[in-house]
Amino acid sequence: MAQITINMTQADFDLLCSNGMHWAGTDWKAQAERFENTSKGYQEPPSWSWKYAYWLEDRWADVMMARSFLEAQGATYEVLFDLAGGVELPNGHNTGAFVILTDFPSRGFEKNDTWNRDE
């Protein structure tokens, strides 16, 4: 198996994520049905104790990069698929988006409780 090395900074991680929000202590549990847990098995609910949630796009390569960055920081994480995330299609459905739950704080949280890469 070929191995590659990619140097990734905190700023790169922030740009990889489309947005971030606090997870623990919020109302995400009421929306549990929209998440599939790719880390524990699709029917297992996510842990509600993680501090932060970071939305990625619907590409597994983004998940691989975000996981690698978090692992390099010594951070643990859980990966979900958000059925309500992503881009809305003409039929009213969404493409979905991956979400990484972790206790690792992004620089975006220094100024706000939530942040969006495009704002």
MARSE-142679 format. One record per atom (N, C-alpha, C, O): residue number from 1; atom name; x, y negated, z. Coordinates in steps of 0.02 Angstrom, whole numbers, padded with zeros to 5 digits. Each point is the difference from the previous one (the first is absolute). Layout:
(node NUM,CA,(X,Y,Z)),
...
# end
This chain:
(node 1,N,(00042,00059,00000)),
(node 1,CA,(-00042,-00059,00000)),
(node 1,C,(00044,-00062,00000)),
(node 1,O,(00045,-00006,00041)),
(node 2,N,(-00058,-00038,-00087)),
(node 2,CA,(00037,-00063,-00003)),
(node 2,C,(-00024,-00046,00055)),
(node 2,O,(-00059,-00001,00018)),
(node 3,N,(00106,-00037,00009)),
(node 3,CA,(-00017,-00047,00053)),
(node 3,C,(00020,-00070,-00023)),
(node 3,O,(00052,-00009,-00032)),
(node 4,N,(-00094,-00040,00047)),
(node 4,CA,(00016,-00069,-00017)),
(node 4,C,(00001,-00042,00064)),
(node 4,O,(-00031,00017,00049)),
(node 5,N,(00068,-00071,-00051)),
(node 5,CA,(00004,-00046,00056)),
(node 5,C,(-00028,-00067,-00024)),
(node 5,O,(00021,-00026,-00051)),
(node 6,N,(-00067,-00002,00090)),
(node 6,CA,(-00028,-00065,-00015)),
(node 6,C,(00010,-00043,00062)),
(node 6,O,(-00019,00020,00055)),
(node 7,N,(00047,-00078,-00064)),
(node 7,CA,(00007,-00047,00056)),
(node 7,C,(-00062,-00043,00002)),
(node 7,O,(-00018,-00033,-00049)),
(node 8,N,(-00015,00033,00106)),
(node 8,CA,(-00064,-00035,00007)),
(node 8,C,(00002,-00043,00063)),
(node 8,O,(00020,00023,00053)),
(node 9,N,(-00039,-00086,-00061)),
(node 9,CA,(00000,-00046,00057)),
(node 9,C,(-00070,-00006,00029)),
(node 9,O,(-00048,00026,-00027)),
(node 10,N,(00044,-00061,00083)),
(node 10,CA,(-00065,-00015,00031)),
(node 10,C,(-00044,-00038,-00049)),
(node 10,O,(-00060,00012,-00005)),
(node 11,N,(00090,-00059,-00032)),
(node 11,CA,(-00038,-00039,-00049)),
(node 11,C,(-00027,00046,-00055)),
(node 11,O,(-00056,-00010,-00024)),
(node 12,N,(00095,00059,00003)),
(node 12,CA,(-00023,00048,-00051)),
(node 12,C,(-00060,00040,00026)),
(node 12,O,(-00048,00011,-00037)),
(node 13,N,(00052,00011,00100)),
(node 13,CA,(-00056,00036,00030)),
(node 13,C,(-00063,-00043,00000)),
(node 13,O,(-00054,00024,-00017)),
(node 14,N,(00062,-00087,00037)),
(node 14,CA,(-00058,-00045,00002)),
(node 14,C,(-00030,-00009,-00070)),
(node 14,O,(-00061,-00003,-00006)),
(node 15,N,(00102,00000,-00045)),
(node 15,CA,(-00025,-00007,-00069)),
(node 15,C,(-00031,00064,-00026)),
(node 15,O,(-00044,-00002,-00043)),
(node 16,N,(00067,00059,00068)),
(node 16,CA,(-00028,00064,-00021)),
(node 16,C,(-00072,00008,00026)),
(node 16,O,(-00042,00030,-00034)),
(node 17,N,(00029,-00057,00092)),
(node 17,CA,(-00066,00004,00031)),
(node 17,C,(-00044,-00057,-00026)),
(node 17,O,(00023,-00057,-00005)),
(node 18,N,(-00085,00073,-00012)),
(node 18,CA,(-00045,-00053,-00025)),
(node 18,C,(-00028,-00042,00056)),
(node 18,O,(-00013,-00059,-00009)),
(node 19,N,(00003,00088,00068)),
(node 19,CA,(-00021,-00037,00059)),
(node 19,C,(00011,00041,00062)),
(node 19,O,(00014,00060,-00004)),
(node 20,N,(-00020,-00092,00061)),
(node 20,CA,(00009,00033,00064)),
(node 20,C,(-00049,-00027,00051)),
(node 20,O,(-00019,-00058,-00002)),
(node 21,N,(-00001,00102,00047)),
(node 21,CA,(-00048,-00019,00053)),
(node 21,C,(00016,00037,00064)),
(node 21,O,(00034,00052,-00001)),
(node 22,N,(-00057,-00080,00056)),
(node 22,CA,(00004,00037,00062)),
(node 22,C,(-00047,00060,-00004)),
(node 22,O,(-00053,-00004,-00030)),
(node 23,N,(00072,00059,00060)),
(node 23,CA,(-00039,00062,-00002)),
(node 23,C,(-00030,00015,00068)),
(node 23,O,(-00061,00005,00006)),
(node 24,N,(00103,00003,00045)),
(node 24,CA,(-00024,00016,00067)),
(node 24,C,(-00042,-00057,00028)),
(node 24,O,(00015,-00059,-00011)),
(node 25,N,(-00068,00077,00046)),
(node 25,CA,(-00042,-00051,00032)),
(node 25,C,(-00045,-00038,-00047)),
(node 25,O,(-00028,-00051,00019)),
(node 26,N,(00020,00075,-00080)),
(node 26,CA,(-00044,-00033,-00048)),
(node 26,C,(-00059,00046,-00016)),
(node 26,O,(-00008,00052,00033)),
(node 27,N,(-00032,-00070,-00082)),
(node 27,CA,(-00060,00039,-00015)),
(node 27,C,(00010,00052,-00056)),
(node 27,O,(-00049,00023,-00029)),
(node 28,N,(00111,-00005,00014)),
(node 28,CA,(00012,00048,-00054)),
(node 28,C,(-00032,00068,00014)),
(node 28,O,(-00020,00035,-00046)),
(node 29,N,(00015,-00016,00109)),
(node 29,CA,(-00029,00065,00018)),
(node 29,C,(-00072,00006,-00026)),
(node 29,O,(-00022,00055,-00018)),
(node 30,N,(-00014,-00110,00015)),
(node 30,CA,(-00069,00001,-00025)),
(node 30,C,(-00002,00014,-00075)),
(node 30,O,(-00053,00017,-00027)),
(node 31,N,(00110,-00024,-00007)),
(node 31,CA,(00004,00011,-00071)),
(node 31,C,(00041,00063,-00016)),
(node 31,O,(00027,00007,-00055)),
(node 32,N,(-00024,00039,00101)),
(node 32,CA,(00043,00060,-00006)),
(node 32,C,(-00014,00040,-00064)),
(node 32,O,(00046,00030,-00028)),
(node 33,N,(-00108,-00029,00005)),
(node 33,CA,(-00017,00041,-00058)),
(node 33,C,(00033,-00023,-00064)),
(node 33,O,(00002,00037,-00049)),
(node 34,N,(00024,-00097,00048)),
(node 34,CA,(00032,-00025,-00062)),
(node 34,C,(00073,00023,-00006)),
(node 34,O,(00031,-00011,-00052)),
(node 35,N,(-00004,00042,00104)),
(node 35,CA,(00070,00020,00000)),
(node 35,C,(00009,00076,-00004)),
(node 35,O,(-00034,00038,00036)),
(node 36,N,(00079,-00016,-00079)),
(node 36,CA,(00022,00070,-00002)),
(node 36,C,(00071,00001,00027)),
(node 36,O,(00042,-00040,-00020)),
(node 37,N,(-00028,00087,00064)),
(node 37,CA,(00065,00003,00032)),
(node 37,C,(00046,00046,-00039)),
(node 37,O,(-00006,00061,00005)),
(node 38,N,(00053,-00090,-00042)),
(node 38,CA,(00046,00041,-00039)),
(node 38,C,(00056,00028,00042)),
(node 38,O,(00034,00047,-00022)),
(node 39,N,(-00023,-00073,00082)),
(node 39,CA,(00052,00025,00045)),
(node 39,C,(-00022,00061,00039)),
(node 39,O,(00040,00046,00010)),
(node 40,N,(-00102,-00045,00013)),
(node 40,CA,(-00024,00053,00045)),
(node 40,C,(-00047,00049,-00034)),
(node 40,O,(-00017,00052,00030)),
(node 41,N,(-00005,-00066,-00088)),
(node 41,CA,(-00052,00041,-00033)),
(node 41,C,(-00059,-00046,-00012)),
(node 41,O,(-00018,-00041,00042)),
(node 42,N,(-00011,00048,-00099)),
(node 42,CA,(-00050,-00049,-00023)),
(node 42,C,(-00061,-00007,00045)),
(node 42,O,(-00032,-00053,-00001)),
(node 43,N,(00016,00103,00040)),
(node 43,CA,(-00060,-00004,00043)),
(node 43,C,(00016,-00025,00070)),
(node 43,O,(-00046,-00014,00039)),
(node 44,N,(00110,00007,-00022)),
(node 44,CA,(00019,-00023,00067)),
(node 44,C,(-00006,-00076,00005)),
(node 44,O,(00021,-00035,-00046)),
(node 45,N,(-00050,00009,00099)),
(node 45,CA,(-00003,-00073,00007)),
(node 45,C,(00069,-00028,00014)),
(node 45,O,(00043,00035,00027)),
(node 46,N,(-00032,-00097,-00045)),
(node 46,CA,(00065,-00031,00015)),
(node 46,C,(00005,-00015,00074)),
(node 46,O,(-00049,00000,00037)),
(node 47,N,(00110,-00013,-00016)),
(node 47,CA,(00011,-00024,00069)),
(node 47,C,(-00021,-00073,00002)),
(node 47,O,(00016,-00039,-00045)),
(node 48,N,(-00051,00021,00097)),
(node 48,CA,(-00023,-00070,00007)),
(node 48,C,(00047,-00042,00043)),
(node 48,O,(-00014,-00058,00014)),
(node 49,N,(00070,00087,00006)),
(node 49,CA,(00046,-00035,00045)),
(node 49,C,(00058,-00035,-00035)),
(node 49,O,(00037,-00038,00032)),
(node 50,N,(-00028,00049,-00097)),
(node 50,CA,(00052,-00036,-00036)),
(node 50,C,(-00013,-00075,00003)),
(node 50,O,(-00057,-00022,00000)),
(node 51,N,(00110,-00018,00003)),
(node 51,CA,(-00009,-00073,00005)),
(node 51,C,(-00020,-00032,-00067)),
(node 51,O,(-00041,-00046,-00001)),
(node 52,N,(00070,00070,-00054)),
(node 52,CA,(-00008,-00034,-00064)),
(node 52,C,(-00021,00047,-00056)),
(node 52,O,(00016,00060,00002)),
(node 53,N,(-00051,-00087,-00051)),
(node 53,CA,(-00018,00036,-00061)),
(node 53,C,(00024,-00042,-00059)),
(node 53,O,(-00011,-00060,-00003)),
(node 54,N,(00045,00094,-00043)),
(node 54,CA,(00026,-00032,-00060)),
(node 54,C,(-00031,00033,-00061)),
(node 54,O,(00006,00061,-00008)),
(node 55,N,(-00038,-00100,-00034)),
(node 55,CA,(-00031,00027,-00061)),
(node 55,C,(00051,-00004,-00057)),
(node 55,O,(00032,-00051,-00010)),
(node 56,N,(-00027,00107,-00025)),
(node 56,CA,(00041,00004,-00061)),
(node 56,C,(-00048,00006,-00058)),
(node 56,O,(-00061,-00004,00009)),
(node 57,N,(00087,00014,-00068)),
(node 57,CA,(-00043,00013,-00057)),
(node 57,C,(-00018,00074,-00001)),
(node 57,O,(00008,00034,00051)),
(node 58,N,(-00032,-00009,-00106)),
(node 58,CA,(-00021,00070,-00004)),
(node 58,C,(00055,00045,-00029)),
(node 58,O,(-00015,00055,-00024)),
(node 59,N,(00077,-00078,00026)),
(node 59,CA,(00056,00038,-00028)),
(node 59,C,(00039,00034,00056)),
(node 59,O,(00020,-00031,00049)),
(node 60,N,(-00008,00096,-00057)),
(node 60,CA,(00037,00038,00050)),
(node 60,C,(00072,-00025,00006)),
(node 60,O,(00030,00005,00053)),
(node 61,N,(-00002,-00031,-00106)),
(node 61,CA,(00069,-00027,00002)),
(node 61,C,(00005,-00056,00052)),
(node 61,O,(00050,-00006,00034)),
(node 62,N,(-00102,-00035,-00028)),
(node 62,CA,(-00001,-00054,00050)),
(node 62,C,(00002,00030,00071)),
(node 62,O,(00034,-00026,00044)),
(node 63,N,(-00071,00080,-00034)),
(node 63,CA,(00000,00034,00065)),
(node 63,C,(00070,00027,00015)),
(node 63,O,(00024,-00008,00056)),
(node 64,N,(00007,00039,-00105)),
(node 64,CA,(00067,00027,00010)),
(node 64,C,(00050,-00055,00020)),
(node 64,O,(00041,00011,00044)),
(node 65,N,(-00046,-00068,-00076)),
(node 65,CA,(00046,-00055,00016)),
(node 65,C,(-00014,-00028,00069)),
(node 65,O,(00046,-00012,00039)),
(node 66,N,(-00110,00002,-00022)),
(node 66,CA,(-00018,-00026,00065)),
(node 66,C,(00020,00048,00056)),
(node 66,O,(00027,-00020,00051)),
(node 67,N,(-00040,00085,-00062)),
(node 67,CA,(00020,00050,00050)),
(node 67,C,(00076,-00001,00010)),
(node 67,O,(00023,00001,00057)),
(node 68,N,(00014,-00003,-00111)),
(node 68,CA,(00073,00000,00005)),
(node 68,C,(00025,-00061,00038)),
(node 68,O,(00046,00005,00041)),
(node 69,N,(-00075,-00063,-00055)),
(node 69,CA,(00020,-00060,00036)),
(node 69,C,(-00015,00007,00075)),
(node 69,O,(00043,-00015,00041)),
(node 70,N,(-00103,00038,-00024)),
(node 70,CA,(-00018,00007,00070)),
(node 70,C,(00045,00051,00035)),
(node 70,O,(00021,-00011,00057)),
(node 71,N,(-00007,00067,-00090)),
(node 71,CA,(00045,00050,00029)),
(node 71,C,(00069,-00029,00013)),
(node 71,O,(00031,00015,00051)),
(node 72,N,(-00006,-00056,-00098)),
(node 72,CA,(00066,-00032,00009)),
(node 72,C,(00000,-00048,00059)),
(node 72,O,(00053,-00013,00030)),
(node 73,N,(-00112,-00014,-00012)),
(node 73,CA,(-00006,-00045,00057)),
(node 73,C,(-00011,00039,00065)),
(node 73,O,(-00002,-00029,00054)),
(node 74,N,(-00004,00096,-00060)),
(node 74,CA,(-00014,00041,00059)),
(node 74,C,(-00073,-00002,00021)),
(node 74,O,(-00017,00019,00056)),
(node 75,N,(-00026,-00041,-00101)),
(node 75,CA,(-00071,-00007,00015)),
(node 75,C,(-00038,00063,-00021)),
(node 75,O,(00016,00031,-00051)),
(node 76,N,(-00067,-00014,00089)),
(node 76,CA,(-00045,00055,-00018)),
(node 76,C,(-00060,-00030,-00035)),
(node 76,O,(-00012,-00060,00003)),
(node 77,N,(-00028,00103,-00035)),
(node 77,CA,(-00055,-00025,-00040)),
(node 77,C,(-00049,00056,-00014)),
(node 77,O,(00013,00059,00013)),
(node 78,N,(-00070,-00078,-00041)),
(node 78,CA,(-00051,00047,-00023)),
(node 78,C,(-00026,-00028,-00066)),
(node 78,O,(-00009,-00061,-00007)),
(node 79,N,(-00003,00104,-00042)),
(node 79,CA,(-00023,-00023,-00066)),
(node 79,C,(-00073,00019,-00010)),
(node 79,O,(-00020,00057,00010)),
(node 80,N,(-00019,-00106,-00031)),
(node 80,CA,(-00071,00010,-00015)),
(node 80,C,(-00013,-00019,-00073)),
(node 80,O,(00040,-00033,-00032)),
(node 81,N,(-00098,00055,00007)),
(node 81,CA,(-00024,-00025,-00064)),
(node 81,C,(-00066,-00035,00015)),
(node 81,O,(-00046,00030,00028)),
(node 82,N,(00040,-00093,-00048)),
(node 82,CA,(-00059,-00041,00012)),
(node 82,C,(-00044,00004,-00061)),
(node 82,O,(00015,-00029,-00053)),
(node 83,N,(-00071,00064,00059)),
(node 83,CA,(-00046,00008,-00056)),
(node 83,C,(-00033,-00066,-00021)),
(node 83,O,(-00023,-00007,-00057)),
(node 84,N,(00022,-00042,00103)),
(node 84,CA,(-00031,-00064,-00016)),
(node 84,C,(00052,-00052,-00021)),
(node 84,O,(-00019,-00057,-00016)),
(node 85,N,(00082,00075,00016)),
(node 85,CA,(00053,-00047,-00018)),
(node 85,C,(00013,-00001,-00075)),
(node 85,O,(-00034,00034,-00038)),
(node 86,N,(00083,-00073,00019)),
(node 86,CA,(00020,-00002,-00070)),
(node 86,C,(-00041,-00048,-00042)),
(node 86,O,(-00028,-00049,00026)),
(node 87,N,(00024,00063,-00089)),
(node 87,CA,(-00033,-00043,-00049)),
(node 87,C,(-00071,00024,-00012)),
(node 87,O,(-00011,00060,-00007)),
(node 88,N,(-00036,-00106,00005)),
(node 88,CA,(-00069,00018,-00015)),
(node 88,C,(-00008,00012,-00075)),
(node 88,O,(00020,-00041,-00041)),
(node 89,N,(-00049,00098,00025)),
(node 89,CA,(-00011,00019,-00071)),
(node 89,C,(-00068,-00025,-00024)),
(node 89,O,(-00043,-00018,00041)),
(node 90,N,(00031,00015,-00106)),
(node 90,CA,(-00064,-00023,-00026)),
(node 90,C,(-00060,00039,00026)),
(node 90,O,(-00056,-00027,00004)),
(node 91,N,(00066,00091,00014)),
(node 91,CA,(-00056,00040,00025)),
(node 91,C,(-00014,-00012,00074)),
(node 91,O,(-00043,00033,00030)),
(node 92,N,(00079,-00079,00001)),
(node 92,CA,(-00010,-00016,00070)),
(node 92,C,(00043,00040,00048)),
(node 92,O,(00001,-00016,00060)),
(node 93,N,(00033,00067,-00084)),
(node 93,CA,(00045,00039,00042)),
(node 93,C,(00068,-00033,00003)),
(node 93,O,(00015,-00045,-00040)),
(node 94,N,(00026,00066,00087)),
(node 94,CA,(00067,-00027,00006)),
(node 94,C,(00051,00053,-00019)),
(node 94,O,(-00014,00060,00004)),
(node 95,N,(00074,-00082,-00023)),
(node 95,CA,(00054,00047,-00016)),
(node 95,C,(00027,00033,00063)),
(node 95,O,(00030,00053,-00004)),
(node 96,N,(-00039,-00085,00061)),
(node 96,CA,(00029,00024,00062)),
(node 96,C,(00070,-00027,00009)),
(node 96,O,(00030,-00027,-00047)),
(node 97,N,(-00004,00033,00107)),
(node 97,CA,(00068,-00025,00015)),
(node 97,C,(00028,00038,00059)),
(node 97,O,(-00037,00021,00045)),
(node 98,N,(00102,-00012,-00046)),
(node 98,CA,(00032,00032,00058)),
(node 98,C,(00010,-00051,00055)),
(node 98,O,(00009,-00060,-00013)),
(node 99,N,(-00011,00084,00075)),
(node 99,CA,(00010,-00042,00060)),
(node 99,C,(00052,00035,00043)),
(node 99,O,(-00003,00061,00010)),
(node 100,N,(00050,-00099,00016)),
(node 100,CA,(00049,00028,00047)),
(node 100,C,(-00013,-00032,00068)),
(node 100,O,(00000,-00061,00006)),
(node 101,N,(-00012,00103,00043)),
(node 101,CA,(-00009,-00022,00070)),
(node 101,C,(00067,00008,00035)),
(node 101,O,(00033,00051,-00007)),
(node 102,N,(-00014,-00100,00046)),
(node 102,CA,(00064,00002,00035)),
(node 102,C,(00000,-00052,00057)),
(node 102,O,(-00046,-00041,00004)),
(node 103,N,(00096,00044,00038)),
(node 103,CA,(00009,-00051,00051)),
(node 103,C,(00053,-00051,-00022)),
(node 103,O,(00017,-00046,00037)),
(node 104,N,(00010,00054,-00098)),
(node 104,CA,(00051,-00045,-00026)),
(node 104,C,(-00032,-00066,-00021)),
(node 104,O,(-00045,00000,-00041)),
(node 105,N,(00069,-00057,00070)),
(node 105,CA,(-00030,-00065,-00018)),
(node 105,C,(00032,-00030,-00063)),
(node 105,O,(00061,-00007,-00004)),
(node 106,N,(-00103,-00010,-00043)),
(node 106,CA,(00023,-00035,-00060)),
(node 106,C,(00012,-00073,00018)),
(node 106,O,(-00027,-00026,00048)),
(node 107,N,(00068,-00006,-00088)),
(node 107,CA,(00011,-00072,00011)),
(node 107,C,(-00064,-00040,-00011)),
(node 107,O,(-00007,-00055,00027)),
(node 108,N,(-00040,00082,-00065)),
(node 108,CA,(-00063,-00034,-00011)),
(node 108,C,(-00040,-00011,00063)),
(node 108,O,(-00041,-00045,00004)),
(node 109,N,(00053,00087,00047)),
(node 109,CA,(-00037,-00006,00063)),
(node 109,C,(00030,-00053,00046)),
(node 109,O,(-00028,-00014,00053)),
(node 110,N,(00084,-00015,-00071)),
(node 110,CA,(00030,-00052,00041)),
(node 110,C,(-00044,-00062,00001)),
(node 110,O,(00001,-00038,00049)),
(node 111,N,(-00039,00026,-00102)),
(node 111,CA,(-00040,-00061,-00006)),
(node 111,C,(-00075,00012,00006)),
(node 111,O,(-00036,-00045,00021)),
(node 112,N,(00012,00106,-00038)),
(node 112,CA,(-00072,00012,-00002)),
(node 112,C,(-00016,00070,00027)),
(node 112,O,(00044,00042,00007)),
(node 113,N,(-00108,-00032,00009)),
(node 113,CA,(-00023,00066,00020)),
(node 113,C,(-00009,00046,-00059)),
(node 113,O,(00004,00061,00007)),
(node 114,N,(-00017,-00090,-00066)),
(node 114,CA,(-00004,00038,-00062)),
(node 114,C,(00039,-00038,-00052)),
(node 114,O,(00013,-00060,00008)),
(node 115,N,(00006,00093,-00061)),
(node 115,CA,(00035,-00035,-00054)),
(node 115,C,(-00013,00035,-00065)),
(node 115,O,(-00016,00059,-00003)),
(node 116,N,(00023,-00099,-00051)),
(node 116,CA,(-00011,00025,-00067)),
(node 116,C,(00060,-00021,-00042)),
(node 116,O,(00018,-00059,00001)),
(node 117,N,(00011,00106,-00036)),
(node 117,CA,(00061,-00013,-00040)),
(node 117,C,(-00012,-00057,-00050)),
(node 117,O,(00047,-00038,-00014)),
(node 118,N,(-00106,00032,-00012)),
(node 118,CA,(-00013,-00049,-00054)),
(node 118,C,(-00022,-00068,00025)),
(node 118,O,(-00014,-00045,-00040)),
(node 119,N,(00011,00036,00105)),
(node 119,CA,(-00021,-00066,00026)),
(node 119,C,(00058,-00038,00030)),
(node 119,O,(-00009,-00056,00024)),
# end
